[in-house]
Amino acid sequence: MKFIFSIFLLAIIASFSFSIIYAEEYPLMVSVSPDGEPGNENSYLATLSSNGAYVVFMSKASNLVDDDRNHSMDIFVRDIVNRETYLVSITSDGLQKAHESNYPSISGDGNLVTFYTRADFDSDDVNQHDDVYLHNIRTGETIWVSAPIPSSQTGESNQPQGHGAPSVISENGEQVLFRSNSRDLGSESDGNLFLFDVDSRTTTALDVYASDFDISGNGKKIVFTAERESDEFPDMLPGNLFVYDVDTKKIIWISKPIDEFNIQATSDLGTLDFDGKFLAFRSGVPNLVENDENNETSFFLHDLQTSQTKLISISPEGDAFFANSHVDISGDGKFVLLPERGLLVYDIELEKIIQLTTLGSSDGGINFDGSLVASTQHNMNDSQFSQVFVTTNPPPDEILRQQAEIEAEHEADEKELAALAEAEDEREEAEKQKAISDALAKREAERAAEAKRDLEEKKSKIASFVDKTKDPQYYVDRYNNEPKYKEWFDENYPQYDSIEQAVGLELTEKIPSWVKNIFGWYAADEVSEEELLNAIKYLINEKILIVN
């Protein structure tokens, strides 16, 4: 089993090696100029594509691409493989605008990026409000996602007057979730969340009011922080966390206290894995779990399959620590990134925290399989500005250590298996030799027994040279007194133990007294004929009497 587990670990490392080979060395700074110089202003809010090849972030730096002249916060995508940086907060014609752009989100393949801005990246956008846009890197097209929908009565569209909000795109690139207070987005619902279908370019209003939100990678689940009270959940308070099922429209209360005391506290934005099975979030609600004893904001993990919530902001020493940042969860639902106390990763399966770095980090993102982590770091590489970095999970030296450990275990397992195989071969050979030896011994024993039977049979017979008309003592006397006769007997009748045995004198020693006397008793009519026959049968069975 240990050998199989080691192979399994090697397979895991091999499965995300495609991410690790994106760079020769980690941590890797991605907010860099074409010449590799650090960004000349602050960069923030880094998020990784699912495959880990692209990092999206926002930055005020003007040296990340050529001809960045708007002196505002822009949205950039860094291609780690080709070491290229793209400015994506532009019009479909590739033009920049004066206003800043914020809060980017990237699709799993790294091709689609959403953000919000007050800039008019669409010629019809003249409302001078924040709006949500979607940029396609391959085609260069920029789509106005929060565009007003034409009135069904007039066929005309009115400019939305409500305030736009951050947006998020699902990992599969099919849905864009955003918030707006505008009433001309085709909304007939009492809510402020909208779902934009990328393929059909249609917008659907959702019956929820949210202040923060996120969407699962497959676009089927939405997590949101409630902005106002709800008739459906009379005990909830604004700031509580919920999950909305896009297909069934069912809403689940996540940050529900385990007792009757619903304390006013904010549960910040949570994040969902690809299938919407796990939700990681930060909350100040003190009674979500029994072991939350620090009375501080903490990180939690909720399993939507079992409806169980657990506290995960616990140090290796077992102490709960204060959570002061947002979280991110890997698409496969195995790791939670905690940009806290440097950079921490919570391994969901092992239920332990890994320290990636102790340097300050304010935000971050993790790719689908959890092998790469992007984060904003401060005071790195002698830069006076915050920069975006990508590092590995586990850290590079830990990966090498684990690989060496696994290879050593693999080698030890191979030796152990070889030794076991050799021992098994030796055991099988020993069993084979024992079987052969036992068979030979059995055959020899059978032969010896047969020879013994033959010898006993020969011994039980009176020698052929004996004349039964003579007294057997005659032959005994000759044996004892004539050396040549003795030599002749020993040479020709070695099967007999003695001359007495050969001439039949020893046979009487084997006859029980009752057999010796029975003939006399029969002659005197003291026993029956049947008893006499039984005595004769005994002599025959015991080979005392040989019938020719």
C-alpha positions as CSV (number, residue, x, y, z in Angstrom):
1,M,0.0,0.0,0.0
2,K,2.8,2.4,0.8
3,F,4.4,1.7,-2.6
4,I,1.1,2.5,-4.3
5,F,0.6,5.7,-2.3
6,S,4.1,6.9,-3.3
7,I,3.3,6.3,-7.0
8,F,0.0,8.2,-6.4
9,L,2.0,11.2,-4.9
10,L,4.3,11.1,-7.9
11,A,1.3,11.2,-10.2
12,I,-0.1,14.2,-8.3
13,I,3.2,16.1,-8.7
14,A,3.4,15.1,-12.4
15,S,-0.2,16.3,-12.9
16,F,0.6,19.9,-12.1
17,S,4.2,19.9,-13.4
18,F,2.8,21.7,-16.5
19,S,2.2,24.7,-14.3
20,I,5.6,24.6,-12.5
21,I,7.6,24.6,-15.8
22,Y,6.1,28.0,-16.7
23,A,9.1,29.6,-15.1
24,E,12.6,28.6,-14.2
25,E,12.5,30.1,-10.8
26,Y,9.8,31.0,-8.3
27,P,8.6,33.3,-6.8
28,L,8.1,35.0,-10.2
29,M,7.3,38.7,-10.4
30,V,4.6,39.3,-13.1
31,S,4.0,43.1,-12.7
32,V,7.1,43.8,-14.8
33,S,8.0,45.9,-17.8
34,P,9.0,44.4,-21.2
35,D,12.6,44.7,-20.0
36,G,11.8,42.8,-16.8
37,E,11.9,45.9,-14.5
38,P,9.4,46.1,-11.6
39,G,6.2,48.1,-12.1
40,N,6.8,51.8,-11.4
41,E,3.6,52.0,-9.4
42,N,1.4,49.8,-7.2
43,S,-0.2,46.6,-8.5
44,Y,-3.1,44.8,-6.8
45,L,-5.8,42.1,-6.9
46,A,-4.0,39.3,-8.7
47,T,-6.0,36.3,-9.9
48,L,-4.8,33.2,-11.8
49,S,-6.5,31.5,-14.7
50,S,-7.4,27.8,-14.0
51,N,-4.4,26.5,-15.9
52,G,-2.1,28.9,-14.1
53,A,-0.7,30.3,-17.4
54,Y,-2.3,33.8,-17.0
55,V,-2.4,36.3,-14.2
56,V,-4.9,39.2,-14.3
57,F,-4.3,42.2,-12.0
58,M,-4.9,45.9,-11.8
59,S,-2.1,48.4,-11.6
60,K,-1.2,52.1,-11.8
61,A,2.2,51.3,-13.2
62,S,2.8,52.9,-16.6
63,N,5.8,50.8,-17.7
64,L,4.2,47.4,-17.9
65,V,3.3,47.8,-21.6
66,D,4.4,50.3,-24.2
67,D,2.3,53.5,-24.7
68,D,0.4,53.3,-21.4
69,R,-0.3,57.0,-21.2
70,N,-3.6,57.5,-19.2
71,H,-1.9,57.6,-15.8
72,S,-4.7,55.7,-14.3
73,M,-5.4,52.3,-12.8
74,D,-5.6,49.8,-15.7
75,I,-6.3,46.0,-16.0
76,F,-3.4,43.8,-17.2
77,V,-3.0,40.1,-18.1
78,R,0.4,38.5,-17.8
79,D,1.2,35.5,-20.0
80,I,3.6,33.5,-17.9
81,V,4.5,31.1,-20.6
82,N,5.4,33.6,-23.3
83,R,6.4,36.3,-20.8
84,E,4.1,38.9,-22.3
85,T,1.8,41.4,-20.7
86,Y,-1.5,42.6,-22.3
87,L,-3.4,45.8,-21.5
88,V,-7.0,44.6,-21.5
89,S,-8.9,47.7,-20.2
90,I,-9.2,49.1,-23.8
91,T,-11.8,49.6,-26.4
92,S,-12.3,47.1,-29.2
93,D,-10.1,49.4,-31.3
94,G,-7.3,49.1,-28.8
95,L,-7.7,52.6,-27.3
96,Q,-7.2,53.6,-23.7
97,K,-9.5,55.9,-21.8
98,A,-8.8,58.4,-19.1
99,H,-10.8,56.9,-16.3
100,E,-9.4,54.0,-14.2
101,S,-10.6,50.4,-14.4
102,N,-10.9,48.1,-11.3
103,Y,-11.6,44.7,-9.9
104,P,-10.7,42.3,-12.8
105,S,-11.8,38.7,-13.1
106,I,-10.4,36.1,-15.6
107,S,-11.9,33.0,-17.2
108,G,-10.3,29.6,-16.8
109,D,-8.5,29.6,-20.1
110,G,-7.2,33.1,-19.6
111,N,-8.9,34.6,-22.7
112,L,-11.8,36.5,-21.2
113,V,-11.5,39.3,-18.6
114,T,-14.2,41.3,-16.9
115,F,-13.8,44.6,-15.0
116,Y,-15.7,47.7,-14.2
117,T,-14.9,51.3,-15.1
118,R,-16.5,54.7,-15.5
119,A,-14.7,55.0,-18.9
120,D,-16.8,54.8,-22.0
121,F,-15.2,51.8,-23.8
122,D,-18.4,51.6,-25.9
123,S,-19.5,54.5,-28.0
124,D,-23.0,54.2,-26.7
125,D,-21.9,54.3,-23.1
126,V,-22.6,58.0,-22.2
127,N,-24.0,57.6,-18.7
128,Q,-20.9,58.6,-16.9
129,H,-21.4,55.8,-14.4
130,D,-19.4,52.7,-13.5
131,D,-20.2,49.9,-16.0
132,V,-19.1,46.3,-16.4
133,Y,-17.0,45.3,-19.5
134,L,-15.8,42.0,-20.9
135,H,-12.6,41.9,-23.0
136,N,-11.7,39.0,-25.3
137,I,-7.9,38.8,-25.6
138,R,-7.8,36.7,-28.7
139,T,-10.3,38.8,-30.7
140,G,-9.6,42.1,-29.1
141,E,-13.3,42.8,-28.7
142,T,-14.5,44.7,-25.6
143,I,-18.2,44.1,-24.8
144,W,-20.4,46.4,-22.6
145,V,-21.9,43.8,-20.3
146,S,-24.1,46.2,-18.2
147,A,-25.6,47.9,-21.3
148,P,-29.3,48.9,-21.0
149,I,-31.8,46.6,-22.6
150,P,-34.3,48.2,-25.0
151,S,-37.7,48.8,-23.6
152,S,-40.3,46.3,-24.8
153,Q,-42.8,49.1,-25.4
154,T,-40.7,51.7,-27.2
155,G,-37.9,49.6,-28.7
156,E,-35.5,52.3,-27.3
157,S,-33.0,52.0,-24.5
158,N,-32.5,54.4,-21.7
159,Q,-29.1,55.0,-20.2
160,P,-28.8,53.2,-16.8
161,Q,-28.6,55.6,-13.9
162,G,-27.7,53.1,-11.2
163,H,-24.2,52.5,-9.9
164,G,-22.3,49.6,-11.5
165,A,-20.4,47.1,-9.3
166,P,-17.5,44.7,-9.5
167,S,-18.1,41.7,-11.7
168,V,-16.9,38.1,-11.8
169,I,-16.7,35.6,-14.7
170,S,-17.2,31.9,-14.3
171,E,-14.2,29.7,-14.9
172,N,-15.9,28.1,-17.9
173,G,-16.2,31.6,-19.4
174,E,-20.0,31.3,-19.9
175,Q,-21.5,33.6,-17.3
176,V,-20.7,37.1,-16.0
177,L,-22.2,38.0,-12.6
178,F,-22.5,41.7,-11.7
179,R,-24.4,44.0,-9.5
180,S,-26.3,47.1,-10.6
181,N,-29.0,49.4,-9.2
182,S,-30.2,50.2,-12.7
183,R,-33.8,49.6,-13.6
184,D,-33.3,49.4,-17.3
185,L,-31.5,46.1,-17.5
186,G,-34.6,44.2,-18.3
187,S,-35.2,43.6,-14.6
188,E,-38.7,42.6,-13.4
189,S,-37.3,41.2,-10.2
190,D,-36.7,42.7,-6.8
191,G,-32.9,42.3,-6.8
192,N,-29.6,43.9,-7.8
193,L,-27.7,40.9,-9.1
194,F,-27.6,40.1,-12.9
195,L,-26.3,37.2,-14.8
196,F,-24.9,37.9,-18.3
197,D,-24.7,35.0,-20.8
198,V,-21.5,35.4,-22.8
199,D,-22.6,33.4,-25.8
200,S,-26.1,34.8,-26.2
201,R,-25.3,38.2,-24.7
202,T,-28.5,38.2,-22.8
203,T,-29.0,39.4,-19.2
204,T,-31.0,37.7,-16.5
205,A,-32.0,39.5,-13.3
206,L,-31.8,37.5,-10.0
207,D,-34.2,38.0,-7.0
208,V,-31.4,38.7,-4.5
209,Y,-29.9,41.9,-3.0
210,A,-26.2,41.5,-2.5
211,S,-23.3,43.6,-1.4
212,D,-20.6,41.0,-2.4
213,F,-20.8,37.9,-4.5
214,D,-19.0,35.2,-6.4
215,I,-19.9,32.5,-8.9
216,S,-18.8,28.8,-9.1
217,G,-16.6,27.8,-12.0
218,N,-19.4,26.0,-13.8
219,G,-21.8,29.0,-13.3
220,K,-24.4,27.0,-11.4
221,K,-24.0,28.4,-7.9
222,I,-23.7,32.0,-6.6
223,V,-22.5,33.0,-3.1
224,F,-23.5,36.4,-1.9
225,T,-23.5,38.6,1.2
226,A,-27.1,39.8,1.8
227,E,-27.6,43.5,1.6
228,R,-31.0,43.6,3.3
229,E,-33.3,41.5,5.3
230,S,-35.4,38.7,3.7
231,D,-38.9,37.5,4.3
232,E,-37.7,34.0,3.4
233,F,-35.2,34.0,6.3
234,P,-36.8,36.2,9.0
235,D,-34.0,35.4,11.5
236,M,-31.2,36.5,9.2
237,L,-29.4,39.9,9.3
238,P,-27.8,42.0,6.6
239,G,-24.2,40.8,6.1
240,N,-25.1,37.1,6.4
241,L,-23.8,34.8,3.7
242,F,-26.0,32.8,1.3
243,V,-25.7,30.5,-1.7
244,Y,-28.1,30.8,-4.6
245,D,-28.7,27.9,-7.0
246,V,-29.0,29.3,-10.6
247,D,-31.1,26.3,-11.9
248,T,-33.5,25.7,-8.9
249,K,-33.4,29.3,-7.6
250,K,-33.1,27.8,-4.1
251,I,-31.3,29.9,-1.5
252,I,-29.3,28.4,1.4
253,W,-28.3,30.3,4.5
254,I,-24.6,29.6,5.1
255,S,-23.6,31.8,8.0
256,K,-26.4,30.6,10.2
257,P,-25.5,30.4,13.9
258,I,-25.5,27.1,15.6
259,D,-27.6,28.5,18.5
260,E,-30.5,30.9,18.8
261,F,-28.3,34.0,19.0
262,N,-28.0,35.7,15.6
263,I,-25.3,38.3,16.4
264,Q,-24.9,41.3,14.0
265,A,-21.6,40.6,12.2
266,T,-20.5,40.7,8.7
267,S,-19.7,37.6,6.7
268,D,-17.4,38.8,3.9
269,L,-17.4,37.6,0.3
270,G,-17.0,33.8,0.0
271,T,-15.5,31.9,-2.9
272,L,-16.7,28.7,-4.5
273,D,-14.9,25.8,-6.2
274,F,-15.7,24.9,-9.8
275,D,-18.6,22.5,-9.0
276,G,-20.0,24.6,-6.2
277,K,-19.3,21.9,-3.6
278,F,-17.0,23.8,-1.2
279,L,-17.3,27.4,-0.1
280,A,-14.5,29.3,1.7
281,F,-15.3,32.6,3.4
282,R,-14.4,35.1,6.1
283,S,-16.8,35.9,8.9
284,G,-17.0,37.8,12.1
285,V,-20.0,35.8,13.3
286,P,-18.7,34.2,16.5
287,N,-21.1,31.3,16.8
288,L,-20.9,29.5,13.4
289,V,-18.9,26.6,14.9
290,E,-18.3,25.3,18.4
291,N,-14.5,25.8,18.5
292,D,-14.4,29.4,17.4
293,E,-13.2,30.9,20.7
294,N,-11.1,34.0,19.6
295,N,-14.0,36.4,19.2
296,E,-12.3,37.6,16.0
297,T,-13.0,37.5,12.3
298,S,-12.1,34.0,11.1
299,F,-11.7,31.9,8.0
300,F,-14.3,29.1,7.4
301,L,-14.9,26.3,5.0
302,H,-18.4,25.1,4.3
303,D,-19.2,21.8,2.6
304,L,-22.4,22.3,0.6
305,Q,-22.8,18.5,0.3
306,T,-22.9,17.8,4.0
307,S,-23.9,21.3,5.2
308,Q,-21.0,21.3,7.6
309,T,-18.9,24.4,8.4
310,K,-15.4,24.2,9.9
311,L,-13.0,26.8,11.2
312,I,-9.8,26.8,9.1
313,S,-7.9,29.8,10.4
314,I,-6.0,27.7,13.0
315,S,-2.2,27.7,13.3
316,P,-0.2,24.5,13.3
317,E,0.0,25.0,17.1
318,G,-3.9,24.8,17.3
319,D,-4.5,28.5,17.9
320,A,-7.2,30.5,16.0
321,F,-5.8,33.6,14.3
322,F,-7.4,36.8,13.1
323,A,-8.5,36.8,9.5
324,N,-7.9,40.1,7.8
325,S,-8.2,39.4,4.0
326,H,-10.3,37.7,1.4
327,V,-9.9,34.0,0.6
328,D,-9.7,32.0,-2.6
329,I,-10.3,28.3,-3.3
330,S,-8.8,26.1,-6.0
331,G,-11.2,25.0,-8.7
332,D,-10.8,21.3,-7.7
333,G,-11.8,22.1,-4.1
334,K,-8.6,20.9,-2.5
335,F,-6.9,24.1,-1.3
336,V,-7.9,27.4,0.2
337,L,-5.6,30.4,-0.2
338,L,-5.4,32.6,3.0
339,P,-3.4,35.8,2.3
340,E,-2.8,36.2,6.0
341,R,0.4,36.3,8.1
342,G,2.2,36.3,4.7
343,L,0.7,33.7,2.5
344,L,-1.0,30.5,3.8
345,V,-2.6,27.6,2.0
346,Y,-5.1,25.3,3.8
347,D,-5.0,21.8,2.5
348,I,-8.6,20.6,2.7
349,E,-7.8,16.8,2.5
350,L,-5.0,16.9,5.0
351,E,-6.7,19.6,7.2
352,K,-3.5,21.5,7.7
353,I,-2.0,24.9,6.8
354,I,1.1,25.4,4.7
355,Q,3.2,28.6,5.0
356,L,4.2,29.7,1.5
357,T,5.8,33.0,2.6
358,T,6.0,35.2,5.6
359,L,6.1,38.4,3.6
360,G,3.2,40.8,3.7
361,S,0.3,40.0,1.3
362,S,-3.0,41.8,0.9
363,D,-4.7,39.6,-1.6
364,G,-4.2,36.6,-3.9
365,G,-5.6,33.9,-6.1
366,I,-5.0,30.2,-6.7
367,N,-5.3,28.2,-9.9
368,F,-7.5,25.2,-10.5
369,D,-5.3,22.4,-9.1
370,G,-3.8,24.5,-6.4
371,S,-0.2,24.2,-7.8
372,L,0.3,28.0,-8.3
373,V,-0.6,31.0,-6.2
374,A,-0.7,34.7,-7.3
375,S,-0.5,37.4,-4.7
376,T,0.4,41.1,-4.0
377,Q,3.6,41.4,-2.1
378,H,5.1,44.5,-0.5
379,N,8.8,45.5,-0.2
380,M,10.0,42.6,-2.5
381,N,13.1,42.9,-4.7
382,D,13.9,46.3,-3.3
383,S,10.8,47.8,-4.9
384,Q,9.0,50.6,-3.1
385,F,5.7,49.6,-4.7
386,S,3.5,46.6,-4.2
387,Q,4.1,44.0,-6.9
388,V,2.3,40.9,-8.1
389,F,4.1,37.6,-7.8
390,V,3.4,34.0,-8.6
391,T,4.8,31.2,-6.5
392,T,4.3,27.4,-6.2
393,N,2.2,25.5,-3.7
394,P,4.1,24.0,-1.9
395,P,7.0,26.4,-2.1
396,P,9.8,25.5,-4.5
397,D,12.2,24.1,-1.9
398,E,9.3,22.1,-0.4
399,I,8.5,20.7,-3.8
400,L,12.1,19.6,-4.2
401,R,12.1,18.2,-0.7
402,Q,8.9,16.3,-1.3
403,Q,10.1,15.0,-4.7
404,A,13.4,13.8,-3.1
405,E,11.4,12.2,-0.3
406,I,9.0,10.5,-2.6
407,E,11.8,9.3,-4.9
408,A,13.7,8.0,-1.8
409,E,10.5,6.2,-0.7
410,H,9.9,4.9,-4.2
411,E,13.5,3.6,-4.3
412,A,13.1,2.0,-0.9
413,D,9.8,0.5,-1.9
414,E,11.4,-0.9,-5.0
415,K,14.1,-2.5,-2.9
416,E,11.5,-3.8,-0.5
417,L,9.5,-5.2,-3.3
418,A,12.6,-6.8,-4.8
419,A,13.5,-8.3,-1.5
420,L,10.0,-9.5,-1.0
421,A,10.0,-11.0,-4.5
422,E,13.4,-12.7,-3.8
423,A,12.1,-14.0,-0.5
424,E,9.0,-15.2,-2.2
425,D,11.1,-17.0,-4.9
426,E,13.3,-18.5,-2.2
427,R,10.2,-19.6,-0.3
428,E,8.7,-21.1,-3.5
429,E,12.0,-22.8,-4.3
430,A,12.3,-24.1,-0.7
431,E,8.7,-25.4,-0.9
432,K,9.5,-27.0,-4.2
433,Q,12.6,-28.7,-2.9
434,K,10.8,-29.7,0.3
435,A,8.0,-31.2,-1.9
436,I,10.6,-33.1,-3.9
437,S,12.4,-34.2,-0.8
438,D,9.2,-35.3,0.9
439,A,8.2,-37.2,-2.3
440,L,11.6,-38.9,-2.4
441,A,11.5,-39.7,1.3
442,K,8.1,-41.1,1.0
443,R,9.1,-43.2,-2.0
444,E,12.2,-44.4,-0.1
445,A,10.1,-45.1,3.0
446,E,7.6,-47.1,0.9
447,R,10.5,-49.0,-0.7
448,A,12.0,-49.7,2.7
449,A,8.7,-50.8,4.1
450,E,8.2,-53.1,1.1
451,A,11.7,-54.4,1.5
452,K,11.1,-54.9,5.2
453,R,7.9,-56.7,4.5
454,D,9.7,-58.9,2.0
455,L,12.4,-59.6,4.5
456,E,10.0,-60.3,7.2
457,E,8.1,-62.6,4.9
458,K,11.3,-64.4,4.0
459,K,12.3,-64.6,7.6
460,S,8.9,-66.1,8.5
461,K,9.5,-69.0,6.0
462,I,11.6,-72.0,6.9
463,A,14.7,-72.1,4.7
464,S,14.5,-74.2,1.6
465,F,17.4,-76.4,2.6
466,V,15.6,-77.7,5.7
467,D,14.4,-81.3,5.5
468,K,11.3,-81.2,7.5
469,T,11.7,-84.9,8.4
470,K,14.8,-84.0,10.4
471,D,15.0,-82.4,13.8
472,P,15.7,-78.6,13.4
473,Q,18.3,-78.9,16.1
474,Y,20.4,-80.9,13.7
475,Y,21.0,-77.8,11.6
476,V,21.7,-75.7,14.6
477,D,24.4,-78.1,15.8
478,R,26.1,-78.2,12.4
479,Y,26.0,-74.3,12.3
480,N,27.6,-74.1,15.7
481,N,30.2,-76.9,15.2
482,E,31.1,-76.8,11.5
483,P,32.8,-73.5,10.3
484,K,32.4,-74.3,6.6
485,Y,28.7,-74.9,7.1
486,K,28.4,-71.7,9.1
487,E,30.2,-69.8,6.2
488,W,27.9,-71.4,3.6
489,F,24.8,-70.4,5.6
490,D,25.8,-66.8,6.2
491,E,26.7,-66.3,2.6
492,N,23.6,-67.8,1.0
493,Y,20.9,-66.9,3.6
494,P,21.7,-63.4,4.8
495,Q,18.0,-62.6,5.2
496,Y,17.8,-64.7,8.4
497,D,18.9,-63.2,11.7
498,S,20.0,-66.7,13.0
499,I,20.1,-70.4,12.1
500,E,17.4,-70.9,14.6
501,Q,15.1,-68.6,12.6
502,A,16.0,-70.3,9.3
503,V,15.0,-73.8,10.6
504,G,11.9,-72.6,12.4
505,L,13.0,-72.9,16.0
506,E,12.3,-69.2,16.7
507,L,8.7,-69.3,15.5
508,T,7.5,-70.9,18.7
509,E,8.7,-67.9,20.6
510,K,6.0,-65.8,18.8
511,I,3.2,-68.2,19.6
512,P,1.1,-67.2,22.6
513,S,0.7,-69.8,25.3
514,W,-3.0,-70.1,24.6
515,V,-2.2,-71.1,21.0
516,K,0.4,-73.6,22.1
517,N,-2.1,-75.2,24.5
518,I,-5.2,-75.1,22.3
519,F,-4.3,-78.2,20.4
520,G,-4.0,-80.2,23.6
521,W,-7.2,-78.7,24.8
522,Y,-8.9,-79.6,21.5
523,A,-7.6,-83.2,21.8
524,A,-9.1,-83.3,25.3
525,D,-12.4,-81.9,24.0
526,E,-11.9,-78.8,26.2
527,V,-12.3,-76.3,23.3
528,S,-14.5,-76.3,20.3
529,E,-13.5,-76.7,16.7
530,E,-14.3,-73.0,16.1
531,E,-11.9,-72.0,18.8
532,L,-9.2,-74.2,17.2
533,L,-9.9,-72.6,13.8
534,N,-9.5,-69.1,15.3
535,A,-6.1,-70.1,16.7
536,I,-5.0,-71.3,13.3
537,K,-6.2,-68.0,11.6
538,Y,-4.2,-66.1,14.2
539,L,-1.1,-68.1,13.3
540,I,-1.7,-67.4,9.6
541,N,-2.4,-63.6,10.1
542,E,0.7,-63.2,12.2
543,K,2.7,-65.1,9.6
544,I,3.7,-67.6,12.2
545,L,2.2,-70.3,10.1
546,I,2.9,-70.1,6.4
547,V,0.5,-71.9,4.1
548,N,2.0,-73.0,0.8
